[in-house]
Amino acid sequence: MGSRLSPEANAEVPREALSFHGDAMGTQVHLDDQRSTARRRSTFHDGIVFSQRPVWPGERVALRVLRHEDGWCGGLRVGFTRLDPAQVPASCLPPFVCPDLEEQSPTWAALLPEGFVRAGNVVCFWVNRRGWLFAKVNAGRPLLLRKDVLVQGAPLWAVMDVYGTTKAIELLGETILGDPNTECGMETKFQIPKPTPGSPVGSLCQSLKSHQERSVSSASTTLPTPASCPVATHTSVAPVPGTSSKTRPGAPCVAGRSRRWL
């Protein structure tokens, strides 16, 4: 079992800086040598990436949007998954984190408002003990994305989809912990479980592969089916410094639809 966490123990537990997993990634992803930067080569999909280690409840995953590419509809998706990327071959990954990976595995992701993921923006996201997924952009207030992440019983890895208008991202690497006294931050006395031996990764991989083949076959001739990623509500976020007050997440772009033909 994992060790119990407390505000005092948090400072004592060494944490490996976050980077991208070097093997489990979408077919269009290119990582730099330090595995801190993920760039999508072409098209608008196949940009799934994972953290190289499980993420603690309340630990912020911090990234910077390096490049924004106009012409697509929808951008960066973020979330968490119980899939251990070390056990999932890259060939098994579907083109989209949602709905594809969510439908085929215990994964919870959400899209960020398109106007909030412009080049230069810093995005932090995390999940608390209640299973609430939050994100914060620059100096803005926390944005509640969803409330249904299962945090008990298995470790969670961060998952990101370098999708659509988001062309490249950089993990900032440092460990950022939330305030243990707030509902958005680190909860005390929480155990991070170890991966369960003998998990049915093989059958899951086959399921993912079959789903990928259907999706890619369809995408080669038509636009992909719209995704059902949850979006933030209009009232849950304040305008981000440096962005237009007209940019609101309440009118989401239909995920998966593109203004470009493949």
N, C-alpha and C positions, 0 to 999 in steps of 0.2 A: 504494500500500500504506500501511497505517497505520504510525505511528511505533512503535518498540520502547519497551516500558515497563521501567523499572527503579525500585527504591525511591527513587533520587535524582530520576528524571524525574517520578515521580508528583506531587511537590509543585510542579513547574514547569508541568505541563500544565493549562491553564485548562479548567474544566468548567462548562458551563451547568447551573444548578440544575435538578433534575428537576421536571417538571410533567406533567400529563396532556396527551396529544395532543388538540388542539382540534376535530378533525373525525372521526377514527375512534373511535367509541364506540357502545355499545349503544343501542337505541331508547328505553330507559327511563332513560338516564343524563342528569343535569343537572350541568354544571360551573359553578363560580363564575367570576367575571371573571378571577381570577388563574390559573385552571386548576390549582388546588392541591387543591380539594375535589370529590369525585365523589359524588353522591347518586342512589340509585335511586328513581324516582318512585313506582312501584307494582309489583304482582305480585312474583315472586321471581327472575325471569330477565331477560335482555337488559341485563346490567350490565357488559359487557366494556369495559375501558379500557386504554390503552397509555401508556407513557412517550413524551415528545415527541422523545427522542433515544436512540440506542443506549446500552447500559449496559456498562461495562468489566468484565472478569472480576475478581471480588473486590470490586467496588463494591456497597456495601449500598444497597438500595432501602428507605428508611425511611418508614413510614406509621403514622398513628394511626387506630384505629377510633373514629369519632365517634358512631355510633348503632347500637344493637342492637335488632332487632325480633323478639320472641318469636313463636312459632306456626309457624315453618318448621323444616325439618330440614336441617341443613348450612349452612355459611357461606362466608366468604371463600376464594377460590382465588387462588394466586399462581404465577408462573412466567416463562418467557421464550419469545420467538418470533423466527423469522427474517423474519416478515412486516414489511415497512416500512409502518407505519400511514399514511404519506403517500400510498401507492399503493393503499390498500384503502378503497373507499367504505363509509361506515357501513351502507348498505343491504345490503352483502354479508355483514355479520357475523351469525353464528348466535346463538341465544339463550344458549348455554352455551360456556364456554371448554373444558370437558371433559365429555363426550368430543367434542363437535361440532367445535370449532376444531382440536383435536389430530388428529382424523381427517382433516381437510380441508387441513392445512397443517403445516409444520415448527414445531410448538409443543409445549412441555413445561410442564405445570402440575400442581399438586397442591393438595388441599384442606388447610386447617389444622384441627386439632382444634377442634370447635365451642366448647368451654369456654374456649379460649385467645383468641378473637376478640371478647371482650366490650368494650363501650364504654370508652374510656380506655386500652386496651392499645396499646402501641407494638410494631409488627411490623417486623423487618428481614429481608429475604431477598436472596440472592445466589447466584451460580454460580461455581465455581472452574475452573481450567484443565482439570481432569479431567472436567468436566461434571457435577459433583455439585451438586445444588440444596439449599441450606441455608436454614433460617429460624430466627430467634430472637425470642422474645416477651419484652418487658420485660427483666429482668436474668437470664433463664433461659439455660441452655446451648444451643448450636447444635443444631438438630433436622435430621437428614438426611432429606430428603423423597424424593429419587430420584437415580440415578447415570447417567442416559442422555442428558443434554443435549448436543447437538452444538455445541461452541464453536469449532471450526476451520472456516475457509472462508467465513464470513458473519457480519455483525454481529447482535447480539441486542438486541431491545427488551424491556423489562419489560412483562408483561401481567398484569392483575388482573381478577377477576370479582367485582363487588359483588353477591353472590348470597345468597339465602335470609335467614338471620338477620342478615347484615351489610347494613345499610341505607345507611351513608355512611362514607367514608374520606377522610383528608387526607394527601397527600404532604408530608413534612416538608421536602423540598427540598434540604437540605444534602448534599454529597457525603461519604460515609463510606467509608473504605477499610479493608480488612482487613489483618491482619499478614502481610507477605510471607513470614514464616518459618513459617507454619502452613498445613496442608493446606486449611483453610477460607478462607484469605484470598487476597490478591492474589498471583498468580504472576508471576515476572519473565520478561522477554524474550518477551512475548506480543504478537502483532500483532492489532489490530482491523481486519478487512478492510472495504473499502468495499462498498456494495451493488453487485451485479452488474448492469450495464445489460442491458435486454432480458429481465428475468426474466418468467416466464409468469404475471404477475399477472392478466391478463384471464381466462385459463382457470380460474385458481384462484378468482377472484371469482365466475365462473359456477357453479363447483362449490359454493362457500360459499352462494350464493344459492339453489340448488336444495335444498341440505340444510336451509337455514333455512325454506323454504316447507313442506317435509315436517314439520319439527319444530313450527312454529307451528300448522299445520293439526291436528296430533295434540294439541298442548297445549290447543287451544281446547275440546276435549271431554273429554279424559282427562288423567291425570297423566303427566308426561313420563317417558321411559324412564330408568331409573337410570343415572347416569354412572359411569365407571370411573376416576375420579381416584385416583391413588395416595394412600395415607394413611401417616402416620408409624407406625412400629412402637412397641409399648409400651415397649421398652427404650431407645429412642433419645433420650428427652427426660426432663428432670427437671421436677418440679412448678414452675409459674410462680408467683413471689411474688404473693400476693393471690388465688390460685385454690385451689379445693378439691383436696386430694390424691386425691379420688375421681374427678376428671376425668382420664380417660386416653384417648389416641388409639387404643388397640388395638382398640376396638370401634366402628368407624366407622358413622356414620349413612349409610343408603343415599342417595347423592347424587341430587338431582333429585326425590325424593319429598317431597311437601308435606303438611302437616296442614290446609291450606286448599284449598278448591276455587276455581278461577279464576272 
